[in-house]
Amino acid sequence: MKKAIAALLMALLIAAMVPAGAEEAIQVDPDLPEYEAVEGVSGNLNSMGSDTLNNLMALWSEGFRRVYPNVNIQVEGKGSGTAPVALIAGTAQLGPMSRAMRDSEIDEFEDTYGFPPLEVSVGIDTLAVYVHKDNPTEGLSFEELDAIFSSTRNSGYPEEITTWGQVGLTGPWANRPMRLYGRNSASGTYAYFKDVALFRGDFKDTVNEQPGSASVVQGVTEDINGIGYSGIGYRTSGVKAIALGVEKGDPQFEPTYENVV
């Protein structure tokens, strides 16, 4: 295939969360014409980037290969930060990302190829903050999130939060230590949470960094004291996505589709 580089950038929004009912809200234009296959399409097509889009990339690849069986497609998800590197090096033609490309990445791409990368928005995802399904917490403020996950507390929260009692839980939960789960630094999810929830501060060293979004949810599922952030699509029966808010004790944003869009 010709070396046409396309950077697929998925806008990751953090508000509270989620695609419950999203399938009814999103409609495909009924006037779109049916795609007509052409002859002579063959070769290799490589995708490198965010693991958040792995399942969709695999699904799209299967559909593409039903039309063009002579195209070999490889999909690898190691984090959004790997996409620009692979695109610039020419080892991938598709770079799914859960954050926007940085100016420096775009400049390096342009220096290499003489034109900017093509950005195609393919969906809306949103970050959820997860706790164990048996945790009575209903919601947190962004300042509390900052004090839980950040070592810098740029929000101005007066103290570090390390126990569930500090966010209002009582009884047997009051003295339970929080155990933190998050993504690694190559992830766009990591970068976005750092910018928004940590007010561009630094993560604590005690965050258990995971190689994928599913691993974050799995960690919280198995740890009753756990709290972590991940894409809303990874929600399972073992965890619950909590509401978020600007004011302490007033989590205005429930995990609903309306709060995402």
N, C-alpha and C positions, 0 to 999 in steps of 0.2 A: 504494500500500500504506500501511497505517497506520504512523505513526512509532513503531515499537517498536524500541528500540535494544538490540542484543545484542553484547556484547564477548566474542569467542572467545579464550580464553587457553590457549595450549598450554604445558604444563609442560616446560621445557627442563632436562634433567638432565645434569650432567657427572660422569662416573665414569670409565669408559673408554668404550667405545662400543658400541652398535649392533644393528641389527635383523637380523643374520644369523639366520635361523630364526624371526624374529618372526611371520611369517605363519602358522606352525604353532601358535605359542603363544597367539594371540589368537583367541577363538571368539565368534561372534555368538549370542545367545540364540535358540534355534530356536523358542521360543514367542512371539517378537515378532509381533504381527499385521501383515498386509500394509497398507501405507498406502493410504488411499482418497482420491482427488483430490476437491476441491470446486470449484464453479463461481465465476466472477467474480473470479479472482485475476489482477491485471495491474498494471503500473506499473514503477517503477525500483527496483533494489536495488544499492547500492554497497558495495564492500568496500575498505578501505584499511588497510594495516598491514604485517606481516612478510612479506618475500619468501620465507622458509622454507616458508610454506604456500601459495605461489602456485599450484603445480601441483595440489595438492589442492583449493584453492578453485575453480580452473578446472574440475576434474573434477566437483566437486559442482554447480557452476553448470550444466554441460552436462546432468547428470541431472535437475536441478530444472526446466530449461527443456523437457525432453522431456515433463514432466507439465504445466507451465504455460508454454506458448510465448509468451504475451503479457507475460511479465515480462522486462524488459531488465536484465541483470546486468553490472556493470562491476567488474573485479578489478584492483587496483593495489597493488604491493608496493614500498614505499620504506623499510621499517624499522618495527619495533614502536613506536617513539616517535611515529610519525605517526598511529597508530590512535586514542589518546585524544583528540588534537586534532581529528580528523575526526568522531569520535563526538560530542564536545561541541559542535562547530560545526553538527552535523546534516547534514554533507555525506556521511556514510557511515552505514550501518545495521549493518554488520558490521566488527569490528576485530580481525583475527587478530593475535595477539601471541606472541612467544617468550619472554616474561617476564611476571611478574605486574604488574598495574597498581599504581603507587605510590599511597600514601595521598592525596597531594595531587591526583592525577588523579581518583581516586574522589570526593574531596570536591568538586572542581570540576564533575564530572558531576552529582552530587547537587544542587549549588546550581543547576544549569541546569534539570534535569528534575524534581527533587523525589523521585527514587527512585534507588537504586544501579544500576550497570550489571550486566547478567546475565552471569555467567561460566559458560562451557560448556567443559569440558576435552575436547578432541577427539583427543588422541593423546599419545604419549610420544616425544620426540626426545632426542638426546643429542649433546653436542659432541665432536668428535674433534680430535686434534692430528695434523696431516699433515706428512709429509716427502716428498721426492722418492722415487720407487720405487727408485732406485739408492743411496739413503742407507742405510748399514749400521746406523744407530741403531735399537735395538729398543724403548727406553723411556726415560722421564724421570720425575723426581720433581716434585711440585708446586712445591717450592722452586726447582728448576732452571728450571721454566717461568716462575716469577716473575722470576728473575734474567735470563731471556732477553727477556721482553716488557715488564717493568716498569722504570720509572726510579726507583721508590721502594724496591723490595725489602723490602716489609713482612714477608716471611717470615723475614727475618733472614739470608738467604744472604750470605756474606761478600764476594762480588765480583760485578760485572756479567759476564754471559756473552755473548760476542760471536763466538766461534769454535767450530767443532765439536770441536776438540781439548779444550776445557774441559769437555765432557760425555763424554770418554773415547774419542773416535775418534783413530786413529793414522794413520801413513803420509801419503798425499796429502791426507787429510781434516783432518789436525791443525791446519793454519793457514788452512783455508777459513773465510771470514767467513759468519756466519749472515745471511740476508736474511729479514725478517719480513713476514708477510702477515696481515691481519685485517680486521674489519668497521669501518664508520664508526659514529659515536657515536649515530646514530638507531636502530641495530640492537639488538634484545634480546639477540642473541648476543654483541655487544660488551659490553653491561652485565653479562651473566651471567659471562662470562669474566673481566671486571674484578673482580667481587665474589669469585669462587671461586679462579681460578688466580692472580690478582694480589693476593689478600688485601686487596681493596678499595684497591689502590694505583693509580698512574697509569701509563698506557702510555708507552713510549718514543716520541719524535718520529720515530724511524726505522721505525716500523711502516707498511707500505704499506696504507693503508685502502682497502677495496674496497666498491663499492656493493651487492654481493650475495654470497651464499655460494658460488655457482658460480665467481665471479671469484677468490675466495681459492684454491680448488682449482686453477683454471686457472693462477694465478700460480705456485704451488708446482710444478705439472706442468712448467712451462717453465723453472724455475730449480732447478738441481741443488743449490744451496746454500740453498734456501728452506725455511721452516717456517711453518705457519699453522694457524689454528683455524677450524672450520666445522661445520655439521651433518653427522652421519654419513651421511645419505642422499646426500650429494654426493661420496662416495668413488668414484673411478674407477681405471682400470688404471694411470694415470700417477703415482699417489701411494700411500702406505700410511699407515694409521692406526696410530700407535704406542701401546704400553701406557703406563699411568701408575701411579705409586705414591707412597706417603707417604715412604718411605725412599730415599735416593740409591742407585742401583745395584740396587734391588729393586722393579721395576715390577709390582706385584701384579695390577693390573687390566687384563687383556687386553680388546681390543675385541670383547666378546661380548654377546649379548642378556641372558644371566644377570647380568652385571655392571651392566646398566642398571636392571633391575627389582629 
